[in-house]
Amino acid sequence: MERSALRRLSSGLAVAALISSAVAMAPAAQAVTGCAKVMAYQDGTYGPVLCPNGMPNIAVQTKLTAATPMIMALRANATEPAITRAVCTDLRKASNPMAINAYAYQYSRYQWAGTNLSPLGLGRRLVEGTLCAN
């Protein structure tokens, strides 16, 4: 794997680790005032994806939807196979960090903890190459 690809993957895992720790503390998905306004990061992603209290930052939703439409189309009852299809489809055009960010947004939005793959777990599977292997 080339060096720039490894750098993108490791930055995606770092983002996922930060996000998953915030997601674990999130009580219920809802709009929150006081979230930071959307910023464009050097790796091509946007954020912050989550507010300081772990809720999804609604201000970044439009950017995530444009970059990862299949992930952002997932709903509360999404299954792991549906999530995998969405992520693998979006990865044809989006970077790993962008897909992880969109997934973390949806994970927090729909309170998937305990029922679906965590954002950190998703990042690991992307790095291992096992998520979209089929």
N, C-alpha and C positions, 0 to 999 in steps of 0.2 A: 504494500500500500504506500502511495507517495506521501511525502512529508506534509504537504498542505492538507491532504485528506485526513491524516492523523490529527493534525492541529484542529480541524473543524470538529472531528469526532470528540476529541478530548474537551473542547470548549462546550460542546453540547452536553457532555456528561457533567461538567461543572455546573452548567445552568440547571440541569435536571436535579442535581443534588441540592442546590439551593431552593429550587421550587418545591421539591418533594418535602423538604423540612417545613416549609411554610404551609403547604397543603395539609399536612398532617394536623395542623392546629386549627384549620378552618372550620367554623361551626356550621354555617349554612350559606349556600351560594345566593348572593344578592348584590345589588348595586351598592357601592360604598362611596361616600363623598370623601374628598381628601386624597384620592389616589394621585400619583404623579402623572403629569401629562406625558403623552407618547414621545419616545425618543427613538431615533434610528441608531443602532449600534454598528460598530465596525465590521462585525461578522455578517451583516446583512439582515439581522433580526430586528425586531421592535420590542419595546417594553417600557416600563415594567409590565410583565404579564399579570402579576398578582399585586394586590395592594398590600400595605404593611400588615394588615390583619389576616392575610391569606385568601381573601376574596378575589375573584377575577377582576381585572381592570377593564371595565367596559370600553374605555377610550381606545384600547388596542385591538378590539374585536374586528373592526373593519380591515385593518392591516393583516391580521391573521387569516381572515376569511379570503382575502385576495390571494394570499400566498399559499394557503392550504385549505382549499374549499371542501375537500372530502372529510378532513378531520373536523372542520368547523361545522359540517352538516350532521355530525353524530349527535344523538340525543341521549337522554337519561337512561334509556333501556338498551344502549349499545352493548353488543356482545364482544368478546375478545376477537372472534373471527372477523366481525364487521370492522372493528378498530384496526386490526392488522391490514385488512384490504384498503381502508381509507389511508392509513399511514403510507403503505407501500405505493399506492397510486399517487399521493401527493409528493412522495420522494422522487418521482420522475422529473419534477421541476423545482422542488424546494430543497433546501439544505437540511441536514440532520438537526442542527440547532433550531431551525424554524419549525420543523415538525414536532420536536420535543416541546417547544414553547406552546404551540397550538394545542398539543395533547394535554399539557399541564393546565392550560386555561380551561379546557373542557373537563378535565379531571376535577378541578376545583369547582367549576360551575355546576356540575351534576353530582358532586359528592360521590365519586366512584370508589373511594377508599374501601378496601376490603373485598370489592367485587371485580375489579379490573386491574390490569397491570399498572403499577405506579409509574410516574414519569421517569424515575431513576431506573426502574426495571426496563422500561421502553428504551432508554438510552443505552443500557447495557446490551440489550438484544441487537440494537442497531450496530454497535461497535463490534460485537461478536459476529455479526452477519447472519444471525439466525432468524430475525424477524421476517425478512422478505426473501428468504432462501428458496422458497417454492415457486 
